[in-house]
Structure formats: C-alpha cells, structure tokens
Amino acid sequence: MKPLLLIDRDGTLIIEPPDEQIDSLEKLEFYPGVFSALSRIAMNKKFDLVMVTNQDGLGTARFPEDSFWPAHNKMLKAFENEGIVFSEVLIDKSYPAENKPTRKPGTALLGAYMTGQYDLANSFVIGDRITDVQLAKNLGAKAILLGGPAKNALLDSEKLSDHCALVTTSWKAIENFLNGQT
C-alpha cells in the first residue's frame, strides 16, 4: 500500500490573494520553494500526489469557471514541467455554510482513497488551514501545516496538535521531513 500526499492548492501550492480567488493569470503566484521541494518529493515516488481544494462558489456569477480554468491549468502545467504530476485534482465548489460532505474537512471527495488500497496512516495532508488538519484527522492521516508560530496556538485551541506532524513556512522543511532528514 502506498501513502498519499493530499495537497491543498491556495495558500499551499500557490499564494492566496486577499480576495481568495485565483481568477486571472495575473494573480497566479507560486509558494516560494514549492517547485524544487515538491519535485524532489515526487522524484522519490514514495507518495501518490493528490490535490484537494475548496473553491467557494466556483461556477457561480461571483466566481465563473471561465476565469478559474486558465490560471488553474497554467498552474498544473507549470508543476508538470517540473516533474510534479497529481494523480487526481479534487475540487469542491460549495460554500462553507452549505456543510457538504465533499468540502474539506469532509472526506466524501476522497472515497476512492479510503478503500484500504492506500496507506492512510502514513499519509499526509499538506495545507494552510485548520480544515486541512481536520481532514487529516478524519482520514487517520497526519497534517503538515504551512504557517508561522501562531498556527501552533490555533492547533492547541482546536485540540488538533496530535494530528499535525509539522508546522512550517518552508517547503524545504516539508521536503526534509518527508524524506526523513532533520
């Protein structure tokens, strides 16, 4: 059984703009160090890479799909050019208030990975929000949380510290951790 890296998109692979929508190529900015670190992680072939993202209201008048896909596809191509290929990209389009089971931290989008064919105990959810840590908990995986020291206090207050293996602002630190280095 192979473990997974379930990786968030906005705020993790790419910088999330203040309006929380990557709806133009001008807003597409990659997280520092993500290409070099994630390409080395991908080269090791230890994990299957899956992107899991909430895109609030995608397909609505507020966030039309025709403004989403050009930047999204450009992002995927840039990763592919660096040897980083996601076996699947899972997108939930609902709003938080809808409480759909497909929206992180819900696991309904991940049913194919919960069949016993993947090593979830040795898998990681990499993201920048507490919902990413909650998703890891719900899957029986561990989280890697991108963010500064304030994230540790948030983990403590939400009683999720035991479900988070690493808090860092650095993709290099993530690479070192996943490759077993110190």
Sequence and secondary structure as in RCSB ss.txt:
>XXXX:A:sequence
MKPLLLIDRDGTLIIEPPDEQIDSLEKLEFYPGVFSALSRIAMNKKFDLVMVTNQDGLGTARFPEDSFWPAHNKM
LKAFENEGIVFSEVLIDKSYPAENKPTRKPGTALLGAYMTGQYDLANSFVIGDRITDVQLAKNLGAKAILLGGPA
KNALLDSEKLSDHCALVTTSWKAIENFLNGQT
>XXXX:A:secstr
 B EEEE SBTTTB   TTS   SGGG  B TTHHHHHHHHHHTT SEEEEEEE TTTTBTTB HHHHHHHHHHH
HHHHHHTT   SEEEEE   GGG  TTSTT  GGGGGGSSSSB GGG EEEESSHHHHHHHHHHT EEEEES TH
HHHHHHHTT GGGEEEEES HHHHHHHHTT  
